[in-house]
Amino acid sequence: MFECDRYASYVFIDKIRAGRAPDRCATIMADSHPSPVRLSFSFTKPDQYISFTITKYWAPMSAARVALHCAGRRVQGRTAPLTSASQSQRRHASSFYNTAIAGLTSEQQEFRNAVSEFAQREVAPRAADIDKSNNFPMDLWEKLGDMGLLGVTVSSKYGGIEQGYFEHTLAMEELSRASGSVALSYGAHSNLCVNQIHRHGTDAQKDKYLPDLVSGKKVGSLAMSEPGSGSDVVSMKLKADKVDGGYLLNGNKFWITNGPIASTLVVYAKTSPEKGSKGITTFIVEKGFEGFSTHQKLDKFGMRGSDTCELVFENCFVPEENVLGKIGGGAAVLMSGLDLERLVLSGGPLGLMQAAFDYAVEYVHDRKQFGAPVGTFQLMQADRTCMLWHEHAIKARLVDESVLLTDASIFSHPVRALITADIQDCAGAILYSTEKAVEVASESMQCLGGNGYINDYPVGRILRDSRLYTVGAGTQEIRRMLIGREFNQELAAQ
């Protein structure tokens, strides 16, 4: 049995394959029924599949825009909803999100709600344990895939849901609100790896790699930084020597998110070191390639559970067909990808900020001192007002920065993102959201007093997680430099 909303059309699909119609599906229109509606149905082949997905389609269906409403499981030939987070927890966790300030359309709000419900049900209850164990729960990958979240900006041909970078940023925000570390690994997979292959890969590469990455059967990563080249990424030393049928890679990569668990990695290496930035080439490396290995997982201050390690290449053979883009064209792939990374990942600090604010507001209204809730004291009201308007300012800015990249035409014009991504604005989005996330998380910790300093409460974890964004995806200093450089170039051109 499945209980669905009134005035909604649901399509029950037990398995979707890239580029093909569902194996079996049944459509139920709930328009004319009282709410809620309780439905039951049976498949013609009840034992063929173990699980299925309940999908709510957006209009227009011709654009293949879908929001995954919820995931279900088979129970003795019938359907049943998964157990969700408590109603009170979900009500409080979302009640301070300002849709008007965020500038969401009805479809974007529906998308956000779907991701939020999933994140609060599947991720948030596990966030503390993920942080303590420093291990990513591998079962989440296929659940994220079932939700369509691993291919937000990917064509439906490969199992994606063909949305824009704004929706991708919304997904990053809502997952971060549930767990910063899960969201960071999600961003590395869906944006840094999947989106790069989708934008720059050949048809054969996309056919080979994207379906498994989008479904969550395989995990993706991107390898750019090295022990001696962080901000100065063009000085990378990983060497790729041409041999018969491909290239031999030798060197190391460091601070690689998803490195310990990745099956498919987008790797940057020097094919012509003497040419500097014009000598960088991008490769798709598989975990099983001979000569490729990983070193021990890093024990990090925050974002624990987002598995990170060093990669080692010792005469690692990569076949020629695994070159991503042009030989010597890796810098263009890298730099355009960095702009989109900054934009999408800016949703991470925003989600962490929202989580910190939501928790602090509830706490100060429950906590009593001097016979009154702490939240009624004027100084505490002033703190919360500042925290709230930091969030509002960032949400409004992200709408402006990402709206140019949300157009569905990116699927018919694959270089559109290269044309519209603005270096200055993308850097500004993550610079500002990061700065304010750390500030709001610190203020939230202060709102909890002594309790904010003990690990039984989540605000300490949120503060530690938010600090990652001050150095990850480029440091705050590099972001300021990029913004200043763009100003100088604009003025020089006048």
Kinemage of the C-alpha trace (Angstrom):
@kinemage 1
@onewidth
@group {chain A} dominant
@subgroup {mainchain}
@vectorlist {calphas} color= white
{ca met a 1} P 0.000 0.000 0.000
{ca phe a 2} L 1.162 3.546 -0.717
{ca glu a 3} L -0.303 6.789 0.595
{ca cys a 4} L 0.065 9.638 -1.890
{ca asp a 5} L -0.764 13.332 -2.012
{ca arg a 6} L -3.905 14.753 -3.534
{ca tyr a 7} L -3.686 16.473 -6.937
{ca ala a 8} L -0.574 14.579 -7.965
{ca ser a 9} L 0.325 12.152 -10.711
{ca tyr a 10} L 2.639 9.352 -9.676
{ca val a 11} L 4.474 6.915 -11.879
{ca phe a 12} L 5.646 3.761 -10.173
{ca ile a 13} L 8.824 2.524 -11.812
{ca asp a 14} L 10.718 -0.453 -10.548
{ca lys a 15} L 13.786 0.089 -12.714
{ca ile a 16} L 14.881 2.820 -15.152
{ca arg a 17} L 17.617 2.135 -17.641
{ca ala a 18} L 19.527 4.881 -19.410
{ca gly a 19} L 18.056 5.674 -22.802
{ca arg a 20} L 15.249 3.125 -22.462
{ca ala a 21} L 11.648 3.085 -21.326
{ca pro a 22} L 10.936 1.667 -17.853
{ca asp a 23} L 10.690 -2.107 -17.732
{ca arg a 24} L 7.255 -1.840 -16.194
{ca cys a 25} L 5.276 1.031 -14.813
{ca ala a 26} L 1.787 1.900 -13.652
{ca thr a 27} L 0.435 5.451 -13.587
{ca ile a 28} L -2.128 6.530 -11.012
{ca met a 29} L -3.915 9.883 -11.188
{ca ala a 30} L -4.970 11.122 -7.755
{ca asp a 31} L -6.728 14.352 -8.860
{ca ser a 32} L -10.269 13.258 -8.181
{ca his a 33} L -9.732 11.427 -4.921
{ca pro a 34} L -9.968 12.762 -1.374
{ca ser a 35} L -6.650 13.363 0.339
{ca pro a 36} L -4.819 11.292 1.320
{ca val a 37} L -5.284 8.483 -1.208
{ca arg a 38} L -4.377 4.911 -0.363
{ca leu a 39} L -3.556 2.833 -3.412
{ca ser a 40} L -2.549 -0.753 -4.027
{ca phe a 41} L -1.498 -2.504 -7.196
{ca ser a 42} L 0.504 -5.501 -8.364
{ca phe a 43} L 3.136 -5.977 -11.061
{ca thr a 44} L 2.806 -8.582 -13.775
{ca lys a 45} L 6.183 -10.005 -12.756
{ca pro a 46} L 6.144 -9.634 -8.973
{ca asp a 47} L 9.374 -11.508 -8.281
{ca gln a 48} L 11.617 -9.988 -10.939
{ca tyr a 49} L 12.846 -7.019 -8.898
{ca ile a 50} L 13.465 -6.452 -5.209
{ca ser a 51} L 13.083 -2.668 -5.127
{ca phe a 52} L 11.574 0.161 -7.117
{ca thr a 53} L 11.368 3.933 -7.112
{ca ile a 54} L 8.274 6.078 -6.752
{ca thr a 55} L 8.757 9.075 -8.983
{ca lys a 56} L 6.719 12.253 -9.153
{ca tyr a 57} L 7.038 13.839 -12.582
{ca trp a 58} L 7.195 17.568 -13.074
{ca ala a 59} L 5.467 19.400 -15.884
{ca pro a 60} L 6.328 19.606 -18.664
{ca met a 61} L 7.062 15.913 -18.990
{ca ser a 62} L 8.487 16.478 -22.473
{ca ala a 63} L 11.433 18.279 -20.859
{ca ala a 64} L 12.146 15.156 -18.797
{ca arg a 65} L 12.207 17.227 -15.609
{ca val a 66} L 11.505 15.041 -12.592
{ca ala a 67} L 11.669 15.404 -8.855
{ca leu a 68} L 11.972 12.148 -7.015
{ca his a 69} L 9.207 12.354 -4.441
{ca cys a 70} L 10.204 9.444 -2.266
{ca ala a 71} L 11.800 6.003 -2.367
{ca gly a 72} L 9.850 2.866 -1.591
{ca arg a 73} L 10.430 -0.798 -1.029
{ca arg a 74} L 8.554 -3.941 -1.891
{ca val a 75} L 6.863 -5.641 1.077
{ca gln a 76} L 5.384 -9.028 0.181
{ca gly a 77} L 4.257 -7.930 -3.263
{ca arg a 78} L 2.914 -4.550 -2.107
{ca thr a 79} L 4.405 -1.116 -1.662
{ca ala a 80} L 5.186 0.722 1.554
{ca pro a 81} L 6.693 4.109 2.298
{ca leu a 82} L 10.071 4.205 3.999
{ca thr a 83} L 10.108 5.418 7.588
{ca ser a 84} L 10.625 9.165 7.605
{ca ala a 85} L 12.032 11.528 10.209
{ca ser a 86} L 9.590 12.645 12.852
{ca gln a 87} L 7.091 15.267 11.758
{ca ser a 88} L 8.184 17.657 14.496
{ca gln a 89} L 11.846 17.343 13.568
{ca arg a 90} L 11.119 18.014 9.893
{ca arg a 91} L 8.765 20.897 10.726
{ca his a 92} L 11.315 22.673 12.905
{ca ala a 93} L 14.228 21.931 10.585
{ca ser a 94} L 12.588 23.565 7.589
{ca ser a 95} L 10.441 26.278 9.159
{ca phe a 96} L 13.088 29.020 8.937
{ca tyr a 97} L 13.887 28.561 5.249
{ca asn a 98} L 12.694 31.658 3.367
{ca thr a 99} L 11.512 30.579 -0.082
{ca ala a 100} L 10.791 34.125 -1.239
{ca ile a 101} L 14.303 35.324 -0.435
{ca ala a 102} L 15.755 32.228 -2.096
{ca gly a 103} L 13.858 33.137 -5.278
{ca leu a 104} L 12.596 29.624 -5.948
{ca thr a 105} L 10.003 28.854 -8.580
{ca ser a 106} L 7.287 26.345 -7.698
{ca glu a 107} L 9.227 23.607 -9.502
{ca gln a 108} L 12.450 24.477 -7.702
{ca gln a 109} L 10.619 24.513 -4.387
{ca glu a 110} L 9.187 21.085 -5.154
{ca phe a 111} L 12.681 19.864 -6.031
{ca arg a 112} L 14.117 21.310 -2.818
{ca asn a 113} L 11.351 19.743 -0.728
{ca ala a 114} L 12.004 16.327 -2.281
{ca val a 115} L 15.739 16.539 -1.546
{ca ser a 116} L 15.081 17.896 1.960
{ca glu a 117} L 12.709 15.058 2.836
{ca phe a 118} L 15.212 12.503 1.577
{ca ala a 119} L 18.149 14.112 3.396
{ca gln a 120} L 16.318 14.439 6.717
{ca arg a 121} L 15.111 10.843 6.491
{ca glu a 122} L 18.212 9.055 5.171
{ca val a 123} L 21.167 11.251 6.118
{ca ala a 124} L 20.505 13.515 9.120
{ca pro a 125} L 19.879 10.704 11.661
{ca arg a 126} L 23.298 9.249 10.779
{ca ala a 127} L 25.314 12.474 10.661
{ca ala a 128} L 26.788 12.216 14.176
{ca asp a 129} L 27.822 8.576 13.713
{ca ile a 130} L 29.381 9.363 10.324
{ca asp a 131} L 31.432 12.097 11.990
{ca lys a 132} L 32.550 9.834 14.842
{ca ser a 133} L 33.423 6.825 12.687
{ca asn a 134} L 34.999 8.876 9.866
{ca asn a 135} L 33.433 6.475 7.360
{ca phe a 136} L 31.047 7.226 4.515
{ca pro a 137} L 28.013 4.878 4.560
{ca met a 138} L 28.324 3.159 1.177
{ca asp a 139} L 24.620 2.277 0.998
{ca leu a 140} L 23.841 5.976 0.526
{ca trp a 141} L 25.347 6.087 -2.966
{ca glu a 142} L 22.638 4.005 -4.620
{ca lys a 143} L 19.973 5.800 -2.584
{ca leu a 144} L 21.293 9.107 -3.929
{ca gly a 145} L 21.255 7.513 -7.370
{ca asp a 146} L 17.658 6.367 -6.943
{ca met a 147} L 16.751 9.954 -6.077
{ca gly a 148} L 18.346 11.169 -9.327
{ca leu a 149} L 20.712 13.418 -7.375
{ca leu a 150} L 23.924 12.010 -8.820
{ca gly a 151} L 22.969 13.232 -12.285
{ca val a 152} L 21.224 16.555 -11.683
{ca thr a 153} L 22.906 18.245 -14.673
{ca val a 154} L 23.185 15.092 -16.774
{ca ser a 155} L 21.147 14.186 -19.856
{ca ser a 156} L 18.339 11.665 -19.378
{ca lys a 157} L 20.118 9.521 -21.973
{ca tyr a 158} L 22.545 8.541 -19.230
{ca gly a 159} L 19.995 8.440 -16.398
{ca gly a 160} L 20.226 12.100 -15.375
{ca ile a 161} L 17.334 14.460 -14.636
{ca glu a 162} L 18.456 17.364 -16.877
{ca gln a 163} L 18.303 20.200 -14.389
{ca gly a 164} L 20.560 23.231 -14.095
{ca tyr a 165} L 23.322 24.304 -11.758
{ca phe a 166} L 20.860 26.159 -9.543
{ca glu a 167} L 19.060 22.884 -8.789
{ca his a 168} L 22.440 21.240 -8.263
{ca thr a 169} L 23.277 23.973 -5.741
{ca leu a 170} L 19.918 23.430 -4.005
{ca ala a 171} L 20.679 19.715 -3.692
{ca met a 172} L 24.102 20.506 -2.269
{ca glu a 173} L 22.506 22.887 0.239
{ca glu a 174} L 19.884 20.442 1.505
{ca leu a 175} L 22.311 17.534 1.809
{ca ser a 176} L 24.743 19.802 3.686
{ca arg a 177} L 21.965 20.789 6.073
{ca ala a 178} L 21.716 17.095 6.959
{ca ser a 179} L 25.459 16.252 6.902
{ca gly a 180} L 28.338 18.370 5.663
{ca ser a 181} L 30.576 15.378 4.994
{ca val a 182} L 27.992 13.417 3.001
{ca ala a 183} L 27.287 16.512 0.906
{ca leu a 184} L 30.991 17.140 0.240
{ca ser a 185} L 31.474 13.606 -1.077
{ca tyr a 186} L 28.263 14.020 -3.072
{ca gly a 187} L 29.587 17.244 -4.631
{ca ala a 188} L 32.918 15.655 -5.541
{ca his a 189} L 31.096 12.790 -7.246
{ca ser a 190} L 28.238 14.604 -8.983
{ca asn a 191} L 29.928 17.879 -9.928
{ca leu a 192} L 33.680 17.331 -10.095
{ca cys a 193} L 33.558 13.900 -11.725
{ca val a 194} L 30.155 13.235 -13.309
{ca asn a 195} L 29.575 16.755 -14.623
{ca gln a 196} L 33.080 16.970 -16.103
{ca ile a 197} L 32.679 13.688 -17.977
{ca his a 198} L 29.243 14.795 -19.181
{ca arg a 199} L 30.569 18.136 -20.448
{ca his a 200} L 33.837 16.982 -22.008
{ca gly a 201} L 33.567 13.243 -22.626
{ca thr a 202} L 33.163 11.510 -25.970
{ca asp a 203} L 29.954 9.604 -26.625
{ca ala a 204} L 31.813 6.364 -25.942
{ca gln a 205} L 33.173 7.672 -22.614
{ca lys a 206} L 29.778 8.900 -21.511
{ca asp a 207} L 28.119 5.621 -22.489
{ca lys a 208} L 30.748 3.667 -20.576
{ca tyr a 209} L 31.011 5.666 -17.355
{ca leu a 210} L 27.960 7.834 -16.732
{ca pro a 211} L 25.162 5.265 -16.217
{ca asp a 212} L 26.945 3.533 -13.319
{ca leu a 213} L 28.080 6.844 -11.822
{ca val a 214} L 24.606 8.375 -12.059
{ca ser a 215} L 22.963 5.290 -10.535
{ca gly a 216} L 25.437 5.192 -7.642
{ca lys a 217} L 26.774 1.764 -8.528
{ca lys a 218} L 30.182 3.372 -8.845
{ca val a 219} L 31.745 6.322 -7.007
{ca gly a 220} L 33.484 9.203 -8.757
{ca ser a 221} L 36.302 11.540 -7.782
{ca leu a 222} L 38.539 14.275 -9.193
{ca ala a 223} L 42.307 14.406 -8.663
{ca met a 224} L 43.911 17.812 -9.114
{ca ser a 225} L 45.924 18.843 -6.017
{ca glu a 226} L 49.327 17.414 -5.120
{ca pro a 227} L 51.571 17.556 -2.036
{ca gly a 228} L 53.507 20.432 -3.616
{ca ser a 229} L 50.784 22.077 -5.717
{ca gly a 230} L 47.632 23.212 -3.964
{ca ser a 231} L 46.631 26.748 -4.923
{ca asp a 232} L 49.334 26.741 -7.626
{ca val a 233} L 47.690 23.804 -9.348
{ca val a 234} L 49.394 24.432 -12.716
{ca ser a 235} L 52.711 23.496 -11.085
{ca met a 236} L 51.516 19.872 -10.729
{ca lys a 237} L 54.199 17.203 -11.162
{ca leu a 238} L 52.135 14.138 -12.092
{ca lys a 239} L 53.661 13.110 -15.415
{ca ala a 240} L 51.966 11.303 -18.300
{ca asp a 241} L 54.404 9.816 -20.824
{ca lys a 242} L 53.118 8.655 -24.213
{ca val a 243} L 53.552 4.954 -24.885
{ca asp a 244} L 52.072 2.562 -27.381
{ca gly a 245} L 48.281 2.602 -26.978
{ca gly a 246} L 48.127 5.154 -24.182
{ca tyr a 247} L 50.048 6.882 -21.386
{ca leu a 248} L 52.067 5.939 -18.319
{ca leu a 249} L 51.282 8.102 -15.287
{ca asn a 250} L 53.827 8.630 -12.515
{ca gly a 251} L 53.438 10.790 -9.415
{ca asn a 252} L 51.006 11.550 -6.601
{ca lys a 253} L 47.773 13.407 -5.884
{ca phe a 254} L 46.817 14.586 -2.391
{ca trp a 255} L 43.715 15.654 -0.400
{ca ile a 256} L 41.509 13.715 -2.830
{ca thr a 257} L 37.862 13.564 -1.743
{ca asn a 258} L 36.352 10.092 -2.321
{ca gly a 259} L 39.870 8.816 -3.124
{ca pro a 260} L 39.662 5.698 -0.904
{ca ile a 261} L 36.324 4.577 -2.358
{ca ala a 262} L 36.289 5.926 -5.932
{ca ser a 263} L 35.932 3.587 -8.907
{ca thr a 264} L 36.234 6.307 -11.571
{ca leu a 265} L 38.561 9.298 -11.268
{ca val a 266} L 39.081 12.392 -13.410
{ca val a 267} L 42.848 13.014 -13.168
{ca tyr a 268} L 44.971 15.934 -14.390
{ca ala a 269} L 48.579 15.257 -15.455
{ca lys a 270} L 51.396 16.878 -17.446
{ca thr a 271} L 51.837 15.432 -20.941
{ca ser a 272} L 54.206 18.269 -21.932
{ca pro a 273} L 55.725 19.780 -18.753
{ca glu a 274} L 57.765 22.295 -20.743
{ca lys a 275} L 54.553 23.945 -21.998
{ca gly a 276} L 53.271 24.869 -18.545
{ca ser a 277} L 49.476 25.220 -18.421
{ca lys a 278} L 49.228 24.222 -22.098
{ca gly a 279} L 50.861 20.901 -21.311
{ca ile a 280} L 48.142 19.583 -18.978
{ca thr a 281} L 45.867 16.751 -20.130
{ca thr a 282} L 42.830 15.215 -18.402
{ca phe a 283} L 42.436 11.439 -18.048
{ca ile a 284} L 39.723 9.074 -16.826
{ca val a 285} L 41.374 6.557 -14.503
{ca glu a 286} L 39.711 3.406 -13.212
{ca lys a 287} L 40.437 1.981 -9.778
{ca gly a 288} L 41.613 -1.323 -11.257
{ca phe a 289} L 44.233 0.139 -13.589
{ca glu a 290} L 47.640 -1.444 -13.037
{ca gly a 291} L 50.014 0.890 -11.228
{ca phe a 292} L 47.276 2.856 -9.452
{ca ser a 293} L 46.899 2.678 -5.663
{ca thr a 294} L 45.748 4.710 -2.660
{ca his a 295} L 47.541 5.483 0.591
{ca gln a 296} L 45.980 5.643 4.059
{ca lys a 297} L 42.836 7.681 4.625
{ca leu a 298} L 43.440 11.130 6.123
{ca asp a 299} L 42.239 11.870 9.654
{ca lys a 300} L 40.639 15.300 9.248
{ca phe a 301} L 39.526 18.029 11.669
{ca gly a 302} L 36.102 18.269 10.008
{ca met a 303} L 34.162 16.707 7.150
{ca arg a 304} L 34.863 13.375 8.794
{ca gly a 305} L 33.226 10.592 6.831
{ca ser a 306} L 34.008 12.304 3.549
{ca asp a 307} L 36.778 9.837 2.756
{ca thr a 308} L 40.006 11.548 1.683
{ca cys a 309} L 43.448 10.172 0.833
{ca glu a 310} L 46.585 10.347 -1.311
{ca leu a 311} L 46.646 8.699 -4.735
{ca val a 312} L 49.777 7.005 -6.070
{ca phe a 313} L 50.595 6.416 -9.746
{ca glu a 314} L 53.515 4.090 -10.462
{ca asn a 315} L 53.736 3.417 -14.199
{ca cys a 316} L 49.939 3.455 -14.258
{ca phe a 317} L 48.843 2.660 -17.802
{ca val a 318} L 45.856 4.672 -19.076
{ca pro a 319} L 44.562 3.758 -22.552
{ca glu a 320} L 44.407 6.504 -25.163
{ca glu a 321} L 40.614 6.354 -25.340
{ca asn a 322} L 40.544 7.547 -21.716
{ca val a 323} L 41.876 11.003 -22.541
{ca leu a 324} L 39.112 13.461 -21.508
{ca gly a 325} L 39.027 16.385 -23.921
{ca lys a 326} L 42.049 17.304 -26.028
{ca ile a 327} L 45.702 16.493 -25.459
{ca gly a 328} L 47.137 19.590 -23.807
{ca gly a 329} L 43.653 20.962 -23.240
{ca gly a 330} L 43.407 19.961 -19.594
{ca ala a 331} L 43.821 23.489 -18.242
{ca ala a 332} L 40.627 24.617 -20.009
{ca val a 333} L 38.751 21.599 -18.606
{ca leu a 334} L 40.213 22.292 -15.172
{ca met a 335} L 39.562 26.040 -14.999
{ca ser a 336} L 35.997 25.928 -16.327
{ca gly a 337} L 35.291 23.074 -13.928
{ca leu a 338} L 36.649 25.129 -11.023
{ca asp a 339} L 34.162 27.921 -11.725
{ca leu a 340} L 31.235 25.514 -11.691
{ca glu a 341} L 32.674 23.774 -8.622
{ca arg a 342} L 32.775 27.063 -6.734
{ca leu a 343} L 29.181 27.803 -7.688
{ca val a 344} L 27.680 24.406 -6.824
{ca leu a 345} L 29.754 23.900 -3.682
{ca ser a 346} L 28.689 27.317 -2.385
{ca gly a 347} L 25.460 25.533 -1.452
{ca gly a 348} L 27.486 23.542 1.106
{ca pro a 349} L 28.265 26.441 3.465
{ca leu a 350} L 24.716 27.707 2.986
{ca gly a 351} L 23.241 24.378 4.116
{ca leu a 352} L 25.576 24.225 7.106
{ca met a 353} L 24.602 27.768 8.011
{ca gln a 354} L 20.907 26.884 7.817
{ca ala a 355} L 21.446 23.823 10.031
{ca ala a 356} L 23.324 25.862 12.639
{ca phe a 357} L 20.692 28.594 12.642
{ca asp a 358} L 17.758 26.163 12.866
{ca tyr a 359} L 19.297 24.325 15.815
{ca ala a 360} L 20.240 27.490 17.708
{ca val a 361} L 16.777 29.044 17.310
{ca glu a 362} L 15.071 25.954 18.706
{ca tyr a 363} L 17.574 25.698 21.550
{ca val a 364} L 17.254 29.287 22.785
{ca his a 365} L 13.468 28.976 22.855
{ca asp a 366} L 13.639 25.760 24.906
{ca arg a 367} L 16.466 26.796 27.236
{ca lys a 368} L 15.341 28.885 30.223
{ca gln a 369} L 17.413 31.137 32.459
{ca phe a 370} L 16.208 33.746 34.951
{ca gly a 371} L 12.715 32.330 34.509
{ca ala a 372} L 12.445 33.061 30.781
{ca pro a 373} L 13.532 31.485 27.466
{ca val a 374} L 17.045 32.624 26.549
{ca gly a 375} L 15.740 33.541 23.117
{ca thr a 376} L 13.624 36.366 24.551
{ca phe a 377} L 16.689 38.288 25.754
{ca gln a 378} L 17.511 41.279 23.549
{ca leu a 379} L 21.174 40.406 22.934
{ca met a 380} L 20.176 36.914 21.806
{ca gln a 381} L 17.545 38.376 19.497
{ca ala a 382} L 20.163 40.645 17.939
{ca asp a 383} L 22.505 37.679 17.336
{ca arg a 384} L 19.773 35.680 15.617
{ca thr a 385} L 18.788 38.650 13.456
{ca cys a 386} L 22.360 38.980 12.180
{ca met a 387} L 22.556 35.235 11.494
{ca leu a 388} L 19.264 35.291 9.610
{ca trp a 389} L 20.193 38.202 7.350
{ca his a 390} L 23.549 36.660 6.518
{ca glu a 391} L 21.590 33.683 5.178
{ca his a 392} L 19.128 35.847 3.263
{ca ala a 393} L 21.873 37.877 1.599
{ca ile a 394} L 23.687 34.748 0.437
{ca lys a 395} L 20.525 33.078 -0.887
{ca ala a 396} L 19.679 36.179 -2.917
{ca arg a 397} L 23.222 36.323 -4.306
{ca leu a 398} L 23.252 32.646 -5.297
{ca val a 399} L 20.051 33.141 -7.303
{ca asp a 400} L 21.773 35.867 -9.321
{ca glu a 401} L 24.997 33.908 -9.836
{ca ser a 402} L 23.471 30.565 -10.836
{ca val a 403} L 20.405 31.593 -12.829
{ca leu a 404} L 22.488 31.964 -16.004
{ca leu a 405} L 23.545 28.343 -15.699
{ca thr a 406} L 20.140 26.757 -15.066
{ca asp a 407} L 18.888 27.002 -18.636
{ca ala a 408} L 17.851 23.649 -20.114
{ca ser a 409} L 19.696 24.622 -23.301
{ca ile a 410} L 22.954 23.471 -21.692
{ca phe a 411} L 21.938 20.025 -22.910
{ca ser a 412} L 21.704 21.087 -26.559
{ca his a 413} L 24.677 23.450 -26.308
{ca pro a 414} L 27.387 21.623 -24.328
{ca val a 415} L 29.772 24.602 -24.187
{ca arg a 416} L 27.153 26.990 -22.822
{ca ala a 417} L 28.554 26.675 -19.301
{ca leu a 418} L 31.959 27.763 -20.571
{ca ile a 419} L 30.385 30.896 -22.017
{ca thr a 420} L 28.189 31.976 -19.116
{ca ala a 421} L 30.224 31.008 -16.034
{ca asp a 422} L 31.664 34.217 -14.553
{ca ile a 423} L 34.936 33.734 -12.654
{ca gln a 424} L 34.367 36.727 -10.410
{ca asp a 425} L 30.800 35.839 -9.475
{ca cys a 426} L 31.469 32.136 -8.917
{ca ala a 427} L 34.413 32.955 -6.661
{ca gly a 428} L 32.319 35.569 -4.859
{ca ala a 429} L 29.475 33.124 -4.210
{ca ile a 430} L 31.609 30.584 -2.349
{ca leu a 431} L 33.790 33.273 -0.702
{ca tyr a 432} L 30.803 34.974 0.907
{ca ser a 433} L 28.841 31.849 1.780
{ca thr a 434} L 31.932 30.296 3.397
{ca glu a 435} L 32.801 33.390 5.395
{ca lys a 436} L 29.280 33.702 6.781
{ca ala a 437} L 28.860 29.969 7.389
{ca val a 438} L 31.831 29.952 9.752
{ca glu a 439} L 30.503 33.088 11.443
{ca val a 440} L 26.950 31.758 11.860
{ca ala a 441} L 28.173 28.363 13.090
{ca ser a 442} L 30.333 30.118 15.695
{ca glu a 443} L 27.406 32.305 16.780
{ca ser a 444} L 25.211 29.202 17.048
{ca met a 445} L 27.773 27.576 19.293
{ca gln a 446} L 27.701 30.699 21.466
{ca cys a 447} L 23.901 30.523 21.660
{ca leu a 448} L 24.202 27.063 23.240
{ca gly a 449} L 26.636 28.272 25.893
{ca gly a 450} L 28.570 25.424 27.505
{ca asn a 451} L 26.511 22.834 25.636
{ca gly a 452} L 27.783 24.216 22.352
{ca tyr a 453} L 31.272 23.104 23.301
{ca ile a 454} L 30.475 19.445 23.888
{ca asn a 455} L 30.054 16.838 21.198
{ca asp a 456} L 26.583 15.773 22.319
{ca tyr a 457} L 25.282 18.741 20.307
{ca pro a 458} L 25.723 19.164 16.524
{ca val a 459} L 26.895 22.793 16.330
{ca gly a 460} L 30.547 21.885 16.971
{ca arg a 461} L 30.470 19.448 14.052
{ca ile a 462} L 28.818 22.075 11.866
{ca leu a 463} L 31.539 24.596 12.721
{ca arg a 464} L 34.292 22.077 11.972
{ca asp a 465} L 32.649 21.133 8.677
{ca ser a 466} L 32.193 24.744 7.603
{ca arg a 467} L 35.913 25.409 8.087
{ca leu a 468} L 36.689 23.020 5.224
{ca tyr a 469} L 35.309 25.494 2.707
{ca thr a 470} L 37.862 28.137 3.737
{ca val a 471} L 40.589 25.974 2.141
{ca gly a 472} L 38.751 23.441 -0.033
{ca ala a 473} L 37.843 24.165 -3.681
{ca gly a 474} L 40.408 26.982 -3.469
{ca thr a 475} L 41.321 29.036 -0.414
{ca gln a 476} L 39.540 32.218 0.612
{ca glu a 477} L 42.722 34.104 -0.299
{ca ile a 478} L 42.739 32.713 -3.851
{ca arg a 479} L 39.068 33.623 -4.251
{ca arg a 480} L 39.777 37.215 -3.240
{ca met a 481} L 42.715 37.292 -5.646
{ca leu a 482} L 40.521 36.065 -8.513
{ca ile a 483} L 37.878 38.710 -7.813
{ca gly a 484} L 40.487 41.456 -7.650
{ca arg a 485} L 42.189 40.254 -10.826
{ca glu a 486} L 38.893 40.306 -12.710
{ca phe a 487} L 38.277 43.883 -11.590
{ca asn a 488} L 41.736 44.908 -12.818
{ca gln a 489} L 41.213 43.226 -16.186
{ca glu a 490} L 37.825 44.918 -16.580
{ca leu a 491} L 39.296 48.346 -15.868
{ca ala a 492} L 42.289 47.745 -18.150
{ca ala a 493} L 39.956 46.844 -21.019
{ca gln a 494} L 37.992 50.101 -20.765
